[in-house]
Amino acid sequence: LARGAVLAVPTESSYGLAVDPRNPEGVAAVYRVKGRGAEKALPVAVAGRHQLEALGVVAPAEVVAQLEARWPAALTAVLPLRAPLPAAPETATLAVRVPAHEGLRALLEELGPLTVTSANRSGEPPILDPARVAELLGTSGGMVVDGGILAGGPPSTLVVWEDGGWQVLRRGRYPVADLIGPRET
């Protein structure tokens, strides 16, 4: 990862392409593997709140507390950044989540925050089979964490905090009804 290699990791639904979101070489490698331009920021997974500051996330305490009450989950929140990152070079925000996949959270605890964008060529369905992910990575020097053939399913629900409440940007695996009002911990 320090050299910019891509690590393919299992998530709740499909394989994801993981690199250090602060490493420009790694981020560029993800865009090459996916075959898409860098105009679309990459989402980032963290092990927990303690990793948000290292990314430069500056979300209000109320927002972070609400997310902590819901995480780990397939819930991605667009949060404000102190400064752009290679994974989000043209924006003042970053899409972040704490995944429900226990193995991925353990990996994040060891390695730190990682991009986790679907393992696929841009515009194609996410890959569920580790052998196909290895083919996608080809000779890029990347590695696959083999979690077997995954079940698939919807992506994470994508939200942003606006005007004192959650606005849904993309419906997904996390139930939208659970976003109404504060959730008890």
GIJOZI-V569217 format. One record per pair of residues at least 24 apart in sequence whose ideal C-beta (glycine too) atoms are under 8 Angstrom apart, sorted by sequence separation. I is the first residue (numbers start at 1). J is the second residue. D is the distance in Angstrom with one decimal. If there is no record, write none. Layout:
i/j/d
I/J/D
I/J/D
//
This chain:
i/j/d
4/28/7.2
5/29/6.9
6/30/5.9
57/81/6.2
58/82/5.1
73/97/7.5
128/152/5.2
1/26/6.4
4/29/5.4
56/81/5.0
57/82/7.7
73/98/7.3
74/99/7.3
55/81/7.3
56/82/3.9
71/97/7.0
72/98/4.5
74/100/6.0
126/152/7.3
6/33/5.9
18/45/7.7
52/79/7.5
56/83/5.5
71/98/3.7
72/99/5.9
73/100/5.4
72/100/4.6
87/115/5.3
16/45/7.7
56/85/6.8
126/155/7.8
55/85/6.7
67/98/7.8
22/55/7.6
43/76/5.7
72/105/6.2
11/45/7.9
21/55/6.7
57/94/6.4
118/155/7.2
107/145/7.1
55/94/6.4
57/96/6.5
55/96/7.3
103/145/7.7
44/87/6.1
52/96/6.9
103/147/6.7
42/87/4.3
41/87/6.2
42/88/7.1
41/88/3.8
41/89/7.6
41/90/7.4
41/91/5.5
44/94/5.9
46/96/6.1
48/98/5.8
38/89/6.5
39/90/6.8
43/94/7.9
44/95/6.9
45/96/7.5
46/97/7.5
47/98/6.8
38/90/8.0
41/93/7.8
43/95/4.0
44/96/5.2
45/97/5.7
46/98/5.9
41/94/7.0
43/96/7.2
44/97/7.9
45/98/7.1
41/95/6.8
43/97/7.0
45/99/5.2
48/105/8.0
51/108/7.2
28/86/8.0
47/105/5.4
54/112/6.9
55/113/5.6
27/86/4.3
45/104/6.6
47/106/8.0
54/113/6.6
97/156/5.8
26/86/7.8
27/87/5.3
13/74/7.4
47/108/3.9
48/109/8.0
51/112/6.4
12/74/5.3
24/86/4.3
46/108/6.0
47/109/4.2
51/113/5.1
22/85/5.8
23/86/6.5
45/108/5.9
95/158/6.5
21/85/5.4
22/86/6.2
21/86/6.6
22/87/7.6
21/87/3.6
47/113/8.0
21/88/7.6
46/113/4.8
93/160/7.8
45/113/6.9
44/113/5.3
45/114/5.7
44/114/6.8
45/115/7.7
44/115/5.6
45/116/4.2
43/115/6.7
44/116/7.1
21/94/7.7
42/115/4.2
43/116/6.2
43/117/5.9
42/117/5.1
74/154/7.8
76/156/4.4
78/158/7.0
74/155/7.4
75/156/6.0
76/157/7.0
77/158/7.9
78/159/7.1
74/156/4.0
75/157/5.4
76/158/4.9
77/159/5.4
78/160/4.2
34/117/7.1
73/156/7.9
74/157/6.5
76/159/7.2
77/160/6.9
75/159/6.9
77/161/7.2
30/115/6.1
33/119/8.0
34/120/7.0
35/121/4.9
36/122/3.7
12/99/6.4
30/117/6.5
34/121/6.2
35/122/5.2
11/99/5.9
12/100/5.3
27/115/7.0
34/122/4.9
12/101/5.1
26/115/7.7
11/101/5.3
10/101/6.4
20/111/7.9
78/169/7.0
20/112/6.9
21/113/5.9
10/103/6.6
11/104/6.0
20/113/7.4
21/114/7.0
10/104/6.7
20/114/6.7
21/115/5.1
9/104/5.6
19/114/6.5
20/115/7.9
66/161/7.9
18/114/4.0
19/115/5.3
18/115/5.9
9/107/6.4
17/115/6.7
18/116/5.6
63/161/4.7
74/172/6.2
16/115/7.8
17/116/7.4
74/173/3.7
75/174/4.1
16/116/3.8
17/117/5.4
66/166/7.9
74/174/4.9
16/117/6.1
17/118/7.5
60/161/7.7
73/174/5.3
16/118/6.2
17/119/5.2
59/161/7.6
15/118/7.6
16/119/5.9
33/136/6.3
14/118/5.7
15/119/3.9
33/137/6.4
70/174/7.6
9/114/7.4
11/116/6.1
14/119/6.6
14/120/7.9
7/114/7.4
9/116/6.7
33/140/6.3
32/140/7.4
70/178/6.8
33/142/7.3
70/179/7.9
1/111/6.5
8/119/5.2
15/126/7.1
29/140/6.3
14/126/3.5
15/127/5.2
1/114/7.8
13/126/7.0
14/127/6.2
15/128/7.1
29/142/7.5
43/156/8.0
69/182/7.1
70/183/5.7
14/128/5.5
69/183/4.3
15/130/6.9
69/184/6.8
66/182/6.0
69/185/4.7
66/183/6.8
68/185/7.2
15/133/4.7
10/130/7.9
8/130/7.5
8/133/4.5
8/134/7.7
8/136/7.7
8/137/6.3
15/144/7.4
6/137/6.2
15/147/7.6
6/140/6.1
8/142/6.4
5/140/7.2
6/141/7.9
7/142/6.5
8/143/7.1
10/145/6.3
15/150/6.7
5/141/4.8
6/142/3.8
7/143/5.5
8/144/4.4
9/145/4.9
10/146/7.9
14/150/5.6
5/142/5.3
6/143/7.9
7/144/7.8
8/145/6.7
10/147/2.8
13/150/6.6
3/141/7.7
5/143/7.0
7/145/6.7
9/147/7.6
10/148/7.7
13/151/6.8
14/152/6.2
11/150/7.7
13/152/5.7
10/150/5.8
13/153/4.4
12/153/7.5
13/154/6.9
13/155/6.6
12/156/7.8
13/173/6.8
12/173/6.7
//
